[in-house]
Amino acid sequence: MKKLFPTHHVMGYVFSLILSVVAVAVVFWDLSMAVGMTILVIAAVIQMSLQLFLFMHIGENGSKTALYTNIVYALFVGLVTVFGTLFTMIWGYQ
């Protein structure tokens, strides 16, 4: 029998909020650059995994080719978004 309440999605959303609060807290805490970046990278990797597996349903298809294609595509979209935003912010004001 299928559940009507999406427990995993709600837990994933709450965990995403907690990871976002951790990232914002790193900015406000007086940490060294190495410690702050370590915490941010770990939180970012966990956040990425959470998004890919819970909300983009990466692991539901049995095909390894589809799995790797989806991961590469997700990384491509993320990198284009980040570097496109940086490009616009840096070169847009000159």
ABEGO torsion letter per residue (X at the ends): XBBABBAAAAAAAAAAAAAAAAAAAAAABBBBAAAAAAAAAAAAAAAAAAAAAAAAGAAABABAAAAAAAAAAAAAAAAAAAAAAAAAAAAAAX
